[in-house]
Every structure is written in structure tokens, then in C-alpha cells.
Amino acid sequence: MQKATFAGGCFWCMVTPFEEQPGIGGIVSGYTGGHVENPTYEEVKTGTSGHYEVVEITFDPMLFPYERLLELYWQQIDPTDDGGQFHDRGSQYRTAIFYHNETQKQLAIETKGQVAASGKFKKPIVTEILQAQTFYPAEEYHQGYHKKNKDEYKVDRAKSGRDEFIDQHWIGK
């Protein structure tokens, strides 16, 4: 099993695309990339801790290769927005791929280039590719949030504009 770490805005919305895939051993919502040790959600949401909201995915590369994770990741985000994602604004909601080894780094760079060359976006691709740092799991109430709070999650996701963006740039194309 290997790890993949992705920042794509609100971590609640980044769980569902990956969770039902074959070879996915687990998905943990959390924080990485900041300067505060053991940050809380309250600290991260202020944008002052330097952390990104992320999902850390444990996967079996023989069943679900990293390249497939990257393909799915790019289709969940607006890679041109450096101010957050959809209605979630702030540095904690920026997009980034946190690589865990040199192969992941090279594949992330390669797929970023493919997304840039695809013609799907008129603005530059700003998603960062960064070395994985200490990962801090988010508080328990954030884990599996979309299952524990189905109605609230549906309303929040519907308001975000994420699904319309995905349809416009990926599904509808």
C-alpha cells in the first residue's frame, strides 16, 4: 500500500470520488503544509496556520495506479484558481498534489502539463506540486462527514458550484 495526498478545496468533497474505487484502502481528511504542529480545524480555517485541507489516500498501486488517482484528482478541482476552490475561499482551500516519492512527483508534473495542454482552461494551471509533509488527521467529526451528515453535505456541495464546474470542464466535454 502507498499514500497519495491531495488538496482540492474542502476535504469533505474530496473523499467521495475516491472512496468506492478498487484498491483504495482508506481516506483520511486532514491538514498538511503548514507551520503549526497538531493544528485544529479552527486554526486551519483561519488561513493563518499555512496548512491545506487535504485527503490522504491509502491505495494499492497494483489495483488502482497512482496515474489513475491523478486523473481522478484533476477532474475534481479548478486547477486555475489560486484563491481557494469554488465557494471555499482562502489559502487553506488551494489545490496541491503532495508527492511521497520521486515517481509520484514526475507523474504529477507530467499530468499537470497534460491538463495545461488540454485546452480545457483559458487561465494558467496553478495547482502546486509539493513534497509531502507531516500529515495531521482532522478531528473525528470530519472523517466520513458526507455519510454522518448527509443532508448538510448535499446542501453544501450543491451550493459550492463544484458539480457544475466538473460537468462543464470534464463530463460535458
matplotlib code that plots the C-alpha trace (Angstrom):
import matplotlib.pyplot as plt

x = [0.0, 1.1, -0.1, -1.3, -2.1, -4.3, -5.6, -8.7, -10.6, -12.9, -11.7, -15.3, -15.8, -12.5, -13.4, -16.4, -14.6, -12.0, -13.7, -15.6, -12.6, -11.0, -7.7, -8.4, -7.6, -8.7, -9.2, -8.4, -9.3, -6.6, -4.1, -0.6, 1.9, 1.7, 3.9, 1.6, 2.1, -1.1, -3.4, -7.1, -9.8, -10.4, -6.7, -6.6, -9.9, -8.4, -5.8, -3.0, -1.6, -0.3, -2.0, -4.0, -7.2, -6.2, -7.2, -4.6, -5.4, -4.0, -4.0, -2.8, -1.0, -1.5, -5.3, -5.5, -2.4, -1.2, -1.8, -5.5, -5.6, -4.1, -6.6, -9.5, -8.0, -7.6, -11.3, -12.4, -10.8, -10.5, -6.7, -6.7, -7.9, -5.2, -7.6, -9.4, -11.9, -15.5, -17.2, -14.4, -12.0, -8.6, -5.2, -6.3, -8.5, -5.8, -5.1, -1.9, -0.5, 1.8, 4.1, 5.5, 8.3, 10.1, 7.8, 4.7, 6.5, 7.3, 3.8, 2.2, 4.4, 3.5, -0.2, -0.1, 1.4, -1.3, -4.0, -2.3, -2.1, -5.6, -7.2, -9.9, -8.8, -8.1, -6.1, -2.8, -2.8, -1.8, -2.1, 1.2, 3.2, 4.9, 6.8, 4.6, 5.0, 3.7, 0.0, -2.3, -5.7, -8.6, -11.0, -13.2, -16.3, -14.7, -14.0, -16.7, -18.6, -20.7, -22.0, -22.6, -24.2, -25.8, -28.3, -25.9, -23.2, -25.7, -26.7, -23.1, -21.9, -24.9, -24.1, -20.4, -20.6, -18.2, -20.5, -21.4, -17.7, -16.9, -19.7, -18.7, -15.0, -14.8, -18.1, -19.8, -16.7]
y = [0.0, 3.5, 7.0, 9.8, 13.3, 15.8, 19.3, 20.2, 22.6, 21.4, 17.9, 16.7, 16.9, 15.2, 11.9, 10.7, 10.5, 8.1, 6.0, 3.5, 2.7, -0.7, -0.8, 2.2, 1.1, 4.2, 8.0, 10.3, 14.0, 16.2, 19.0, 19.4, 22.0, 24.5, 25.7, 24.8, 21.4, 19.5, 22.1, 22.2, 22.9, 26.2, 27.2, 25.9, 27.6, 31.0, 30.5, 31.6, 28.1, 27.7, 24.3, 23.0, 20.9, 17.5, 13.9, 11.2, 8.2, 4.7, 2.7, -0.5, 0.6, -2.8, -2.3, 1.4, 3.0, 6.5, 7.7, 6.9, 8.7, 11.8, 11.6, 11.4, 14.2, 16.7, 16.1, 17.3, 20.7, 24.1, 24.0, 27.7, 29.1, 30.1, 31.7, 28.5, 26.3, 27.2, 28.8, 27.9, 30.8, 31.2, 29.6, 26.5, 25.6, 25.9, 22.9, 20.9, 17.5, 16.3, 13.7, 10.9, 9.8, 10.7, 8.7, 10.5, 13.8, 13.0, 11.7, 14.8, 17.1, 15.1, 15.2, 18.9, 19.5, 17.4, 19.4, 22.7, 21.4, 20.1, 23.3, 22.9, 26.1, 29.6, 30.6, 29.0, 25.9, 27.0, 23.7, 23.2, 20.1, 19.8, 17.3, 15.5, 17.0, 15.9, 14.9, 15.7, 13.9, 16.2, 15.9, 12.8, 14.7, 15.5, 11.8, 10.4, 13.7, 13.1, 9.9, 11.3, 14.5, 13.6, 16.4, 19.2, 17.8, 17.7, 21.3, 22.5, 20.6, 21.9, 25.5, 25.2, 25.2, 22.2, 19.9, 22.4, 23.1, 19.4, 18.9, 21.9, 21.1, 17.3, 15.4, 17.6, 18.0]
z = [0.0, -0.8, 0.2, -2.0, -0.6, -2.5, -1.6, -3.6, -1.5, 1.1, 2.2, 2.5, -1.2, -2.0, -0.3, -2.4, -5.8, -4.4, -1.7, -3.8, -6.2, -6.2, -4.3, -2.0, 1.5, 3.3, 3.0, 5.9, 5.9, 7.4, 7.2, 5.8, 4.6, 7.5, 10.3, 13.3, 14.9, 15.5, 14.1, 14.8, 12.3, 14.0, 13.4, 9.8, 8.7, 9.6, 6.9, 9.3, 10.1, 6.5, 6.2, 3.3, 3.8, 2.2, 1.9, 2.5, 0.4, 1.1, -2.1, -3.7, -6.9, -8.4, -8.2, -8.6, -10.0, -9.0, -12.6, -12.2, -8.9, -10.6, -13.4, -11.0, -8.8, -11.7, -12.5, -9.1, -9.0, -10.7, -11.3, -12.3, -9.0, -6.6, -4.1, -3.0, -4.6, -5.6, -2.6, -0.2, -0.3, 1.4, 1.3, 3.2, 0.2, -2.5, -4.7, -4.5, -5.1, -2.2, -3.6, -1.5, -3.8, -7.0, -9.2, -7.8, -8.4, -12.0, -12.7, -11.1, -13.2, -16.3, -15.7, -14.8, -18.2, -19.9, -18.2, -19.2, -22.8, -22.9, -23.9, -21.2, -19.4, -20.6, -17.5, -16.3, -14.2, -10.6, -8.7, -6.8, -6.7, -3.3, -1.3, 1.3, 4.7, 8.1, 7.8, 10.7, 10.7, 11.1, 14.0, 14.1, 13.1, 9.7, 8.9, 6.7, 7.0, 3.9, 5.5, 9.0, 7.8, 4.5, 4.2, 5.3, 2.9, 0.0, 0.6, 1.0, -2.1, -4.2, -3.2, -3.9, -7.7, -7.8, -9.6, -12.3, -12.9, -13.2, -15.6, -17.7, -17.9, -17.7, -18.0, -20.6, -22.8]

ax = plt.figure().add_subplot(projection="3d")
ax.plot(x, y, z, "-o")
ax.set_aspect("equal")
plt.show()
